[in-house]
Amino acid sequence: MTVSKEEWYSSEQYKITDESYNNYVVSQISGFAVGYKSFTCTNASEKCDYNTSICPQGYDCQLDIIGNTVKDYKCVTIGNINDKCNGDEYCDHGLMCENSTKTCQNIKFASLGEECSKESDCSDILTCENGICINKNNNCKDYFGCTLRQFCKNGKCFELKKPGEQCEYNMDLEECEPFYTCQSFNITNGSIGKCVSVILNMSLGQPCEHLYECDFVKNQVCLNKTCVQYVPNNQTTSCIGNPDICDDFSICSLDDGKCYLNLMPNKYLHYANFYQNCLFKYNCSIVENSRSPNSCFSKYCSKEICEYHSIYSRIFGICNAKTYCRYKESNNEHSYSSQIPSSSIKINSSLMLLFSSLFIILSL
């Protein structure tokens, strides 16, 4: 049975206000807010910067399209169920823009073997037959049609490779288990490699190339190609309007004008591990609309989702009071506030390598 949008928003499950969500644990679990030290609060219907503007609740910074004419980026209203749309980004969280009707709908949330009431309930290549999503052709596409413990290659699902096992080095496809990546050591054939840990934990003073090579559990960072202990700048003035006051590892809060340490990888690993374990526990498979209230992700791992995404909300200023995500545990309701522009979650190339083995799931 499909849960309506109204039921979803009145339920005790989680909400999340950042717009992108399919390509999941690379977009969001491997996503890293970099490149912007300051953000701007923008009012409804005003022109906005897709990279740095934060729109009010119920709005998002998108191209203002009237008919076939593309206008400027503005804080436009996010579509609810049955509202007209020009793409998924124009629909509210947990909804997708249905191609046939060009309206926002709660669709594509069910994976292989899960219940469905109509064809559009099933994700991507799956078909709804006798109330169950099935894979008629036994094939896969990208990460759809496989379990979280598998990868899709040449239209077929294969088990993820274990540490030390041989793998094929491919920038577009990760064959190794989470926190491992395929590295080639073969001089004659660069496509042949083995699964190695992406966490090197270089010691203080040792040479490095990327942030993740240093012992980030101890907040050590790679600076000038050397692992050093991170020490924040001694801030004396407000950074609002002057974000360069913050160093390269900090970001300016619109709330109080103070610089806060950016999203360090050790926090990602901590929450990503809980998130990953939950998905494995309930055998959640990758679907196009993982944010749907009907998806396995939402039904069983809302707490883990909420805790993971709260990392983002804690470092950015609050332009408008809004619920970032919410879940209920026993009789206690937990919530976090604020949001950041979806476009500000940039994929840093070095961190992409660090988390690419986690899975590509949601940016819906």
Buried (B, 14 or more C-beta within 10 A) or exposed (E): EBBEBEEBBEBEBBBBBBBBBBBBBBBBBBBBBBEBBBBEBBEBBBEBBBBBBBBBEBBBBBBBBEEEEEEEBBBBBBBBBEBEBBEBBBBBBBBBBBEEEEBBBBBBBBBBEBEBEEEBBBBBBBEBEEEBBBBEEEBBEBBBBBBBBBBBBEEEBEEBBEEEBEBEBEEEBBBBBBBBBBBBEEEEEEEBBBBBEBBBBBEEEBEBEBBBBBBBEEBBBBBEEBBBEBEEEEBEEBBBEEBEBBBEBBBBBBEEBBBBBBBBBBBBBBBBBBBBEBBEEEEBBBBBBBBBBBBBBBBBBBBBBBBBBBBBBBBBBBBBEBBBBBBBEEEEEBBBBBBBBBBBBBBBEBBBBBBBBBBBBBBB
